[in-house]
């Protein structure tokens, strides 16, 4: 199965399968978000480190077209590394991101410090969400199972996500990439507006992790707040089968269709 991206040095070829639901010429936010995470994880660090935070500004619509990656280490330390990743299309920056990595070091924690368990149904016991490939090619690359509510429907929602498609040719999908791919679906997980009548495109995405997720399935336990002046927030708690491990937040641009 062909990957979404083929990377050669700093040059990126993009598959049409990267397209999102708003415009087939524009990438789904999950795809470039995962790409910048992959680029940051490839930057050598002085010690083994894991991604703790990814902050992405979608400065312009990301075209389904060739891209260029630019990477820089903003802060190099014994305990942290802060990276800056930019994506450019025809020389114009379309994505700006910072990725914080923290040194991996096993800690002997008190017994009472445990993951908050998930009490919602497992992916196998949740409702299969299908047909999303018809609205978004990239969404067709992701399996969805609704533990609460329905994806894209107004009201509270908790949806399991599993990426079923390779992202970067010849490269494994990291656990941080899986978390970021799922997190960008926050605005559709617990939307408060009807998708048929409104658009609520996210202008950014921030994902913070207390640990690396385990397994292929990522749960978004979400909610959305919509303001009266064209802005909103989509927020999710991230979990795997072992419990909750992170949070995601998107700033939304609200418009009537």
C-alpha positions as a LaTeX table, in Angstrom:
\begin{tabular}{lrrr}
\hline
Residue & $x$ (\AA) & $y$ (\AA) & $z$ (\AA) \\
\hline
Unk1 & 0.00 & 0.00 & 0.00 \\
Unk2 & 1.61 & 3.34 & $-1.05$ \\
Unk3 & 2.44 & 5.76 & 1.76 \\
Unk4 & 0.98 & 9.23 & 2.14 \\
Unk5 & 4.44 & 10.81 & 1.81 \\
Unk6 & 7.67 & 9.98 & 0.02 \\
Unk7 & 10.56 & 11.88 & 1.60 \\
Unk8 & 13.88 & 12.40 & $-0.16$ \\
Unk9 & 16.18 & 14.57 & 1.94 \\
Unk10 & 14.15 & 17.71 & 2.63 \\
Unk11 & 11.78 & 17.18 & $-0.31$ \\
Unk12 & 8.36 & 15.58 & 0.17 \\
Unk13 & 6.00 & 14.12 & $-2.44$ \\
Unk14 & 2.38 & 13.99 & $-1.29$ \\
Unk15 & $-0.23$ & 11.38 & $-2.20$ \\
Unk16 & $-3.80$ & 12.49 & $-3.09$ \\
Unk17 & $-4.87$ & 10.34 & $-0.12$ \\
Unk18 & $-3.67$ & 13.15 & 2.17 \\
Unk19 & $-6.74$ & 15.26 & 1.28 \\
Unk20 & $-9.16$ & 16.35 & 4.01 \\
Unk21 & $-12.92$ & 16.98 & 4.19 \\
Unk22 & $-13.02$ & 20.71 & 3.45 \\
Unk23 & $-11.27$ & 20.81 & 0.04 \\
Unk24 & $-9.75$ & 17.94 & $-1.97$ \\
Unk25 & $-6.80$ & 20.22 & $-2.86$ \\
Unk26 & $-6.02$ & 20.71 & 0.83 \\
Unk27 & $-4.47$ & 18.15 & 3.20 \\
Unk28 & $-6.21$ & 16.80 & 6.26 \\
Unk29 & $-4.50$ & 18.32 & 9.29 \\
Unk30 & $-3.52$ & 14.88 & 10.63 \\
Unk31 & $-1.17$ & 14.26 & 7.72 \\
Unk32 & 1.22 & 17.27 & 8.02 \\
Unk33 & 0.95 & 17.08 & 11.81 \\
Unk34 & 2.28 & 13.53 & 11.73 \\
Unk35 & 4.92 & 14.54 & 9.18 \\
Unk36 & 6.39 & 17.26 & 11.43 \\
Unk37 & 6.35 & 14.81 & 14.36 \\
Unk38 & 8.26 & 12.29 & 12.25 \\
Unk39 & 10.77 & 14.97 & 11.22 \\
Unk40 & 11.36 & 15.99 & 14.84 \\
Unk41 & 11.83 & 12.40 & 15.98 \\
Unk42 & 14.55 & 11.96 & 13.34 \\
Unk43 & 16.66 & 14.79 & 14.78 \\
Unk44 & 19.50 & 13.25 & 16.84 \\
Unk45 & 19.42 & 13.97 & 20.58 \\
Unk46 & 22.21 & 13.69 & 23.19 \\
Unk47 & 20.20 & 10.97 & 25.03 \\
Unk48 & 17.15 & 8.80 & 24.24 \\
Unk49 & 14.15 & 11.15 & 24.26 \\
Unk50 & 10.40 & 10.89 & 23.72 \\
Unk51 & 8.00 & 13.47 & 22.29 \\
Unk52 & 6.20 & 15.25 & 25.14 \\
Unk53 & 4.49 & 18.06 & 23.23 \\
Unk54 & 3.71 & 18.93 & 19.62 \\
Unk55 & 2.42 & 22.42 & 18.79 \\
Unk56 & 1.37 & 23.01 & 15.19 \\
Unk57 & 0.23 & 26.24 & 13.52 \\
Unk58 & $-1.53$ & 25.65 & 10.21 \\
Unk59 & $-0.52$ & 28.99 & 8.78 \\
Unk60 & $-2.10$ & 28.41 & 5.37 \\
Unk61 & $-4.04$ & 25.57 & 3.78 \\
Unk62 & $-1.53$ & 22.76 & 3.23 \\
Unk63 & $-1.83$ & 21.79 & $-0.44$ \\
Unk64 & $-1.84$ & 18.24 & $-1.73$ \\
Unk65 & 1.43 & 19.01 & $-3.49$ \\
Unk66 & 5.22 & 18.74 & $-3.04$ \\
Unk67 & 6.54 & 20.16 & 0.23 \\
Unk68 & 9.89 & 21.10 & 1.72 \\
Unk69 & 10.88 & 20.34 & 5.32 \\
Unk70 & 13.09 & 22.71 & 7.31 \\
Unk71 & 14.29 & 21.62 & 10.77 \\
Unk72 & 16.20 & 23.41 & 13.54 \\
Unk73 & 17.08 & 22.65 & 17.15 \\
Unk74 & 16.06 & 25.67 & 19.24 \\
Unk75 & 17.24 & 24.30 & 22.59 \\
Unk76 & 19.58 & 21.39 & 23.19 \\
Unk77 & 19.96 & 20.14 & 26.74 \\
Unk78 & 20.69 & 17.03 & 28.76 \\
Unk79 & 17.03 & 16.67 & 29.71 \\
Unk80 & 15.10 & 18.31 & 26.87 \\
Unk81 & 15.33 & 19.11 & 23.18 \\
Unk82 & 13.12 & 21.74 & 21.57 \\
Unk83 & 12.84 & 21.47 & 17.78 \\
Unk84 & 11.31 & 23.76 & 15.20 \\
Unk85 & 9.87 & 22.22 & 12.04 \\
Unk86 & 8.58 & 24.16 & 9.04 \\
Unk87 & 6.73 & 22.88 & 5.97 \\
Unk88 & 6.89 & 24.99 & 2.81 \\
Unk89 & 4.97 & 24.76 & $-0.45$ \\
Unk90 & 6.62 & 26.49 & $-3.42$ \\
Unk91 & 8.80 & 28.42 & $-0.96$ \\
Unk92 & 5.86 & 29.66 & 1.15 \\
Unk93 & 5.60 & 28.45 & 4.74 \\
Unk94 & 2.31 & 26.60 & 5.32 \\
Unk95 & 3.04 & 24.90 & 8.67 \\
Unk96 & 5.10 & 26.01 & 11.66 \\
Unk97 & 5.64 & 23.61 & 14.54 \\
Unk98 & 7.62 & 23.16 & 17.71 \\
Unk99 & 8.22 & 19.73 & 19.20 \\
Unk100 & 9.43 & 19.24 & 22.77 \\
Unk101 & 11.25 & 16.03 & 23.59 \\
Unk102 & 12.10 & 14.92 & 27.14 \\
Unk103 & 14.84 & 12.50 & 28.14 \\
Unk104 & 13.60 & 8.96 & 28.70 \\
Unk105 & 14.43 & 7.80 & 32.24 \\
Unk106 & 12.52 & 5.15 & 34.14 \\
Unk107 & 11.29 & 6.37 & 37.53 \\
Unk108 & 10.29 & 4.33 & 40.59 \\
Unk109 & 6.95 & 6.06 & 41.21 \\
Unk110 & 4.72 & 5.71 & 44.30 \\
Unk111 & 2.13 & 2.95 & 44.04 \\
Unk112 & $-0.73$ & 5.45 & 43.98 \\
Unk113 & 0.60 & 7.10 & 40.79 \\
Unk114 & $-1.20$ & 5.20 & 38.05 \\
Unk115 & $-2.86$ & 5.88 & 34.71 \\
Unk116 & $-6.48$ & 6.97 & 35.00 \\
Unk117 & $-8.36$ & 3.95 & 33.63 \\
Unk118 & $-10.74$ & 4.14 & 30.69 \\
Unk119 & $-14.29$ & 3.15 & 31.65 \\
Unk120 & $-15.71$ & 3.60 & 28.15 \\
Unk121 & $-16.22$ & 0.60 & 25.83 \\
Unk122 & $-13.16$ & $-0.88$ & 24.12 \\
Unk123 & $-12.74$ & $-0.57$ & 20.33 \\
Unk124 & $-14.17$ & $-4.08$ & 19.91 \\
Unk125 & $-17.26$ & $-3.14$ & 21.96 \\
Unk126 & $-17.79$ & 0.23 & 20.25 \\
Unk127 & $-19.88$ & 1.13 & 17.22 \\
Unk128 & $-18.09$ & 0.89 & 13.85 \\
Unk129 & $-17.94$ & 4.29 & 12.12 \\
Unk130 & $-17.69$ & 3.78 & 8.36 \\
Unk131 & $-18.19$ & 5.75 & 5.19 \\
Unk132 & $-15.89$ & 8.64 & 6.13 \\
Unk133 & $-13.67$ & 7.94 & 3.14 \\
Unk134 & $-16.47$ & 9.44 & 1.04 \\
Unk135 & $-15.99$ & 12.84 & 2.70 \\
Unk136 & $-12.22$ & 12.73 & 3.20 \\
Unk137 & $-9.64$ & 10.48 & 1.52 \\
Unk138 & $-7.40$ & 10.68 & 4.59 \\
Unk139 & $-10.26$ & 9.69 & 6.89 \\
Unk140 & $-10.64$ & 6.58 & 4.76 \\
Unk141 & $-7.16$ & 5.58 & 5.95 \\
Unk142 & $-8.30$ & 5.59 & 9.60 \\
Unk143 & $-10.59$ & 3.10 & 11.38 \\
Unk144 & $-13.03$ & 4.67 & 13.84 \\
Unk145 & $-15.08$ & 3.11 & 16.65 \\
Unk146 & $-17.59$ & 5.23 & 18.57 \\
Unk147 & $-17.56$ & 4.53 & 22.32 \\
Unk148 & $-19.83$ & 7.54 & 22.98 \\
Unk149 & $-21.83$ & 9.62 & 20.50 \\
Unk150 & $-21.02$ & 9.55 & 16.80 \\
Unk151 & $-18.20$ & 11.10 & 14.80 \\
Unk152 & $-19.25$ & 14.36 & 13.15 \\
Unk153 & $-22.52$ & 14.51 & 15.08 \\
Unk154 & $-23.37$ & 17.26 & 17.55 \\
Unk155 & $-22.91$ & 16.42 & 21.21 \\
Unk156 & $-20.35$ & 14.75 & 23.48 \\
Unk157 & $-18.22$ & 12.12 & 21.83 \\
Unk158 & $-15.52$ & 9.55 & 22.55 \\
Unk159 & $-14.07$ & 7.84 & 19.48 \\
Unk160 & $-11.31$ & 5.25 & 19.08 \\
Unk161 & $-8.98$ & 5.85 & 16.10 \\
Unk162 & $-6.52$ & 3.50 & 14.39 \\
Unk163 & $-4.29$ & 4.56 & 11.50 \\
Unk164 & $-4.36$ & 1.78 & 8.89 \\
Unk165 & $-2.08$ & 3.33 & 6.27 \\
Unk166 & 1.67 & 4.02 & 6.10 \\
Unk167 & 2.54 & 7.70 & 6.42 \\
Unk168 & 6.17 & 8.03 & 5.33 \\
Unk169 & 7.41 & 5.54 & 2.77 \\
Unk170 & 9.84 & 3.03 & 4.27 \\
Unk171 & 9.32 & 4.31 & 7.83 \\
Unk172 & 7.34 & 2.86 & 10.73 \\
Unk173 & 4.58 & 4.94 & 12.30 \\
Unk174 & 5.76 & 5.96 & 15.78 \\
Unk175 & 3.44 & 6.00 & 18.77 \\
Unk176 & 3.68 & 9.80 & 19.00 \\
Unk177 & 2.63 & 10.01 & 15.34 \\
Unk178 & $-0.39$ & 7.81 & 16.07 \\
Unk179 & $-1.41$ & 10.14 & 18.90 \\
Unk180 & $-1.07$ & 13.24 & 16.71 \\
Unk181 & $-3.02$ & 11.68 & 13.82 \\
Unk182 & $-5.91$ & 10.89 & 16.15 \\
Unk183 & $-5.73$ & 14.25 & 17.94 \\
Unk184 & $-6.42$ & 16.23 & 14.78 \\
Unk185 & $-9.85$ & 14.59 & 14.60 \\
Unk186 & $-10.86$ & 16.36 & 17.83 \\
Unk187 & $-13.10$ & 18.88 & 16.06 \\
Unk188 & $-15.21$ & 16.05 & 14.62 \\
Unk189 & $-15.23$ & 13.90 & 17.75 \\
Unk190 & $-17.40$ & 16.11 & 19.93 \\
Unk191 & $-18.67$ & 18.78 & 17.55 \\
Unk192 & $-21.48$ & 21.06 & 18.67 \\
Unk193 & $-22.38$ & 22.17 & 15.13 \\
Unk194 & $-23.90$ & 20.30 & 12.20 \\
Unk195 & $-21.17$ & 19.46 & 9.64 \\
Unk196 & $-23.73$ & 19.92 & 6.84 \\
Unk197 & $-24.44$ & 23.53 & 7.85 \\
Unk198 & $-21.14$ & 24.71 & 9.35 \\
Unk199 & $-17.40$ & 24.47 & 8.87 \\
Unk200 & $-15.12$ & 24.40 & 11.92 \\
Unk201 & $-11.60$ & 24.15 & 10.56 \\
Unk202 & $-8.80$ & 24.02 & 13.11 \\
Unk203 & $-6.10$ & 26.68 & 12.79 \\
Unk204 & $-3.72$ & 24.86 & 15.11 \\
Unk205 & $-3.19$ & 21.71 & 17.16 \\
Unk206 & $-1.42$ & 21.15 & 20.47 \\
Unk207 & $-0.85$ & 17.63 & 21.79 \\
Unk208 & 0.73 & 17.02 & 25.21 \\
Unk209 & 1.75 & 13.54 & 26.35 \\
Unk210 & 2.57 & 12.25 & 29.84 \\
Unk211 & 3.84 & 9.01 & 28.27 \\
Unk212 & 3.99 & 7.33 & 24.90 \\
Unk213 & 0.77 & 5.56 & 23.92 \\
Unk214 & 0.67 & 1.78 & 23.68 \\
Unk215 & $-0.92$ & $-0.12$ & 20.81 \\
Unk216 & $-2.62$ & 0.95 & 17.60 \\
Unk217 & $-5.90$ & 2.29 & 18.99 \\
Unk218 & $-6.07$ & 5.86 & 20.37 \\
Unk219 & $-9.17$ & 7.16 & 22.14 \\
Unk220 & $-10.29$ & 10.79 & 21.91 \\
Unk221 & $-12.64$ & 11.65 & 24.77 \\
Unk222 & $-13.71$ & 15.06 & 23.59 \\
Unk223 & $-15.74$ & 18.21 & 24.04 \\
Unk224 & $-16.10$ & 21.47 & 22.12 \\
Unk225 & $-16.83$ & 25.04 & 23.14 \\
Unk226 & $-18.13$ & 27.47 & 20.51 \\
Unk227 & $-17.97$ & 31.23 & 21.02 \\
Unk228 & $-20.31$ & 33.83 & 19.46 \\
Unk229 & $-17.64$ & 35.62 & 17.38 \\
Unk230 & $-16.35$ & 32.98 & 14.97 \\
Unk231 & $-13.93$ & 31.09 & 17.23 \\
Unk232 & $-14.16$ & 27.85 & 19.14 \\
Unk233 & $-12.19$ & 25.17 & 20.98 \\
Unk234 & $-12.08$ & 21.43 & 20.43 \\
Unk235 & $-10.50$ & 19.54 & 23.32 \\
Unk236 & $-9.81$ & 15.85 & 23.88 \\
Unk237 & $-8.35$ & 13.60 & 26.52 \\
Unk238 & $-6.21$ & 10.94 & 24.84 \\
Unk239 & $-6.16$ & 7.34 & 26.02 \\
Unk240 & $-5.14$ & 3.84 & 25.01 \\
Unk241 & $-6.27$ & 0.53 & 26.45 \\
Unk242 & $-4.08$ & 1.11 & 29.52 \\
Unk243 & $-5.57$ & 4.49 & 30.43 \\
Unk244 & $-5.39$ & 8.22 & 29.75 \\
Unk245 & $-2.01$ & 9.62 & 28.71 \\
Unk246 & $-2.48$ & 13.01 & 27.04 \\
Unk247 & $-4.55$ & 15.99 & 25.98 \\
Unk248 & $-5.19$ & 17.74 & 22.69 \\
Unk249 & $-6.55$ & 21.18 & 21.88 \\
Unk250 & $-7.51$ & 22.91 & 18.64 \\
Unk251 & $-8.49$ & 26.52 & 17.95 \\
Unk252 & $-11.42$ & 26.49 & 15.53 \\
Unk253 & $-12.48$ & 28.95 & 12.82 \\
Unk254 & $-16.30$ & 28.83 & 12.73 \\
Unk255 & $-18.19$ & 29.70 & 9.52 \\
Unk256 & $-21.64$ & 29.10 & 8.10 \\
Unk257 & $-21.55$ & 27.13 & 4.85 \\
\hline
\end{tabular}
